[in-house]
Amino acid sequence: MAEENQTTMESVRKWVVEHKLRAVGCLWLTGIGSSIAYNWSQPNMKPSVKIIHARLHAQALTLAALAGAALVEYYDHNQGSGSKVNQYAKQFLSMDTHARKD
């Protein structure tokens, strides 16, 4: 029932947390595709310059996506929900401290 009440933004955030590399890759493909489409509509440029511009735009989008993924990870770490990696690390650390007490 709690999952039915999630907002769209919350479900998007959860998907990005679980699929960070896939989200960055999709953004990169979308960025380079749209940049090539835009640059190809410019008649005064050589094809090599169009490809270089598309690559530069895609690199900028990739950096922005990586920064966004880092912010999402930071937010999750501070909120305590965390990703699967954080949950496994917490579980391992709690098992390790119990083993030391024995």
Residue pairs with C-beta under 8 A, 6 or more apart in sequence:
6 14
13 72
15 23
16 23
16 68
16 69
16 72
17 72
17 73
17 76
17 83
18 83
18 84
20 69
20 72
20 73
23 65
23 69
24 62
24 65
24 66
24 69
27 61
27 62
27 65
28 58
28 61
28 62
28 65
30 61
31 57
31 58
31 61
31 62
32 54
32 55
32 57
32 58
32 61
35 53
35 54
35 57
35 58
36 50
36 51
36 54
39 45
39 50
39 51
39 53
39 54
40 50
42 50
45 53
73 83
76 82
76 83
76 86
77 86
82 90
